[in-house]
Amino acid sequence: MTDRKNFFSGREGDVMNKVSYSAHISNGKSAINSKGRLSGVAKHNLRKYRSKEYDRENIVLLFGSTNLLRDVKKVYQGTFSEALEQYNKKQTRADRRIDDYFEHLSGKNQDMAVEIIFQCGDKDFWEDVFMETDKEKQNKENICKVYDTLLEQLQKEMPDFKVANAVVHFDEASPHMHVVGVPIGRGFKRGLETKVSKRSVFTPKTLENILQNSLRQTASVEMLIHFGVLVKDKQKGKNHDLTVAEYKVQQETKRLEMVAGFLEEKQDRLFDTSQHLEQIEQEVSAAERHLSDTKMEIAGAEKDLVQIKTESREMKQKLMAEQEEIRQENLSLKTDTLILHSDKERLLRDVRKATDEKEQMQAKKEGLLEDIGVLDKEFEKRLDFINVLDKLKALFYKLLSMIPLVREFAKFVEEKKDIRAASPYGYTPLGRLLREYRTSLPQHDRLVTFPEIASWQTSTGEVVPVYEDYNGRGTEYRLAGFWNVQKEQAVKVSEIREEIMPENRPMYQRQNEEYIQGR
């Protein structure tokens, strides 16, 4: 293990030891785009199966529970329930409502969740650390502190990546942390306003500024505190955020190196066995020579010789059997090595193919999004035009229905008659029109005018009739005089009595009536 007292050698130009850092994001074939994929991630991360290579006792849960599927569903419920409720309220058709957003996405072949794998330090570094077996427990606790701090910083800097579960593995080549969370996009106009969106959270800027820079610095500080080493700077021009598939290729390569070392160890054992067999054969020969030289003890020596030969044969047979077993194991290991090499090549091809397909799909997607944007704008323009037409149509029909009532009102005014606006059954049609368009004169609540219904051009200017709301309920109106619109002053009936006639109504009113009648 690295000695903290020897961070610096004391010679000018020497620097502190540095270790690797990586953050792998699920993508392509490793994307979590179905419940089956999510269950597979849960089995691996939480060791939900029996295996000689993996041990459930050598994992530590930092966040969430031992039920990853339930943890993810909990994030969905807490994050999207309000947006889902608002979306369903807008749907007039029952078949378009979404009962369960999690189940809805599971059949869409899109990212339901995202996994990030963090690793600080490589296999050689951690082998040196764990050589001091008496500090194994303390080292594991320190590793958990490093990854726990990384997890906390991740949640602060990426609040729209809701972490559902996080676990540290100690039973593989290097200790590493699996983080599974849900990326959240906001402000969408189609579908749910808030929905799962990997591209909204994991942008090139996010990958560069947070995963590669900010979290790398956090990891460097934590590794310095707990293990006395810094994290290497990100290599210029290289992107170390590999996909999970590439990460598995890397792990298979390390496993091949372990298999090769195991094979070499078996060969050494075979050589030691051969040496031991040769030594035994030499001892047998020496015993036979000694027996021939000792005539006095020939009887006992013969028995000893027979026993030695028997033991030698048994030992030889046992060693030969062990040798054959080792040979078979060697053949099996060679076969496994070839298979692993083949799997590695296949995985590399799949990664390259998936990358090409992703780039093609991204280009197509961008083109479609651009076309959709153009169509949306055109659709909005047409909706605005239709709304204007509907308003004009409503206004047209309203004016059409008002013409007889306007004529009736004008006739009452020109004949200087009072208006009875109600019957025993309620307001008359004219009474309802007058209630809608009446305007009270300032400081005279019962003196009202109707400037929007009719006016007359006189020698004093444009005037509108002034009626007294006789009983204050709008059922009886008595003509009290006229009101000059331009001068805003009262005019007596006697002053303009002869000028209040149909010919003096504004020309545009008569034209509108004739136009509407023609329609």
Secondary structure, DSSP 8 states (H G I E B T S, - for coil): ---GGGSS-SSTT----EE-EEEEE--GGG-B-SHHHHHHHHHHHTT-S--SS--GGGEEEEES-S-HHHHHHHHHHHHHHHHHHHHHHH-SSGGG--S-HHHHHHTTTS-SBEEEEEEES-HHHHHHHTT-GGGHHHHHHHHHHHHHHHHHHHHHH-TTEEEEEEEEE-SSSS-EEEEEEEEEE---SSS-SSEE-HHHHS-HHHIIIIIIIIHHHHHHHHHHHHHS-EE----TT-----BHHHHHHHHHHHHHHHHHHHHHHHHHHHHHHHHHHHHHHHHHHHHHHHHHH-STTHHHHHHHHHHHHHHHHHHHHHHHHHHHHHHHHHHHHHHHHHHHHHHHHHHHHHHHHHHHHHHHHHHHHHHHHHHHHHHHHHHHHHHHHHHHHHHHHHHHHHHHHHHHHHHHHHHHHHTT--EE-EETTEE-HHHHHHHHH-EEETTEEEEEE-TTT--EEETTEEEEEEEEETTSSSSEEEEEEEEETTTTEEE-HHHHGGG-SGGGS-HHHHHHHHHHHH-
